[in-house]
Amino acid sequence: MRFLRLDFVGLGLLLATALTWAVGESGWLRSAGSSSATFVLVLALVKGAGIALDFMELREAPRLWRWFVLGWLLLVIGLIVGVRLLAAA
C-alpha cells in the first residue's frame, strides 16, 4: 500500500483538529491567555494552508490563485488578531 501526500495532509489535519479541541477543552485557553490563542490561530493557518494547497489543489494552480487564497487566509487571521488587540487596549 502506497500513501499519497493527501493521506499525510489529511492525517495532519485530523491531528491539528484534535489538538485544537484538546486545548479548548482543557481550559488552557483561559489560563494561558494570548499564547494559547496564538497557538490556535497558527494551527488554523496551517490547516487552512493544507486544505487550500492540497485538497483544493492550489499547489498545482497558477501562482496568482495560491497568493490570493493564502493571502485571504492571512488577512482574516490578521483581522482577528487586530480586533483582539484593539479590544484589549
C-alpha positions in Angstrom: 0.0 0.0 0.0 1.4 3.4 -1.0 0.5 6.5 0.9 -0.2 9.7 -1.0 0.6 13.3 0.0 -3.2 13.8 0.6 -3.1 10.9 3.2 -0.4 12.6 5.2 -2.1 16.0 4.9 -5.4 14.6 6.0 -3.8 12.9 9.0 -2.1 16.2 9.9 -5.4 18.0 9.7 -7.1 15.4 11.9 -4.2 15.7 14.4 -4.4 19.5 14.4 -8.1 19.4 14.9 -7.8 17.0 17.8 -5.1 19.3 19.3 -7.2 22.4 18.9 -10.1 20.5 20.6 -7.9 19.3 23.4 -6.6 22.8 24.0 -10.1 24.2 24.1 -11.5 21.5 26.4 -8.6 21.5 28.8 -9.2 25.1 29.9 -5.7 26.0 28.8 -7.2 28.8 26.7 -8.4 30.6 29.8 -5.3 30.1 31.9 -2.6 30.7 29.2 -4.1 33.9 27.8 -2.8 35.1 24.5 -0.2 32.4 23.9 -2.9 29.8 23.6 -5.0 31.9 21.2 -1.9 32.4 19.1 -1.3 28.7 19.1 -4.9 28.0 17.9 -4.6 30.7 15.2 -1.3 29.3 14.0 -3.0 25.8 13.8 -5.9 27.4 11.9 -3.4 28.9 9.4 -1.6 25.6 8.9 -4.9 23.8 8.5 -6.2 26.4 6.0 -3.0 26.2 4.0 -3.1 22.4 3.9 -6.7 22.5 2.7 -6.1 25.1 0.1 -2.9 23.7 -1.3 -3.7 20.0 -1.3 -7.5 19.4 -1.1 -8.3 22.4 -3.3 -5.3 21.5 -5.5 -3.9 25.0 -5.5 -0.4 23.6 -5.2 -0.5 23.0 -8.9 -2.6 26.1 -9.8 -1.2 29.3 -11.1 0.8 31.3 -8.6 -1.8 34.1 -8.6 -4.5 31.8 -7.2 -2.2 30.5 -4.5 -1.3 34.0 -3.4 -4.9 35.1 -3.5 -6.3 32.3 -1.3 -3.3 32.2 1.1 -3.3 36.0 1.3 -7.0 35.9 2.1 -6.3 33.4 4.9 -3.6 35.6 6.3 -5.8 38.7 6.1 -8.7 37.0 8.0 -6.3 35.8 10.8 -4.7 39.2 10.8 -8.0 40.9 11.2 -8.9 38.6 14.1 -5.6 39.4 15.8 -6.1 43.2 15.2 -9.6 43.2 16.6 -8.4 41.3 19.6 -5.6 43.8 20.2 -8.0 46.7 19.8 -10.4 45.2 22.3 -7.6 44.6 24.8 -6.5 48.3 24.6 
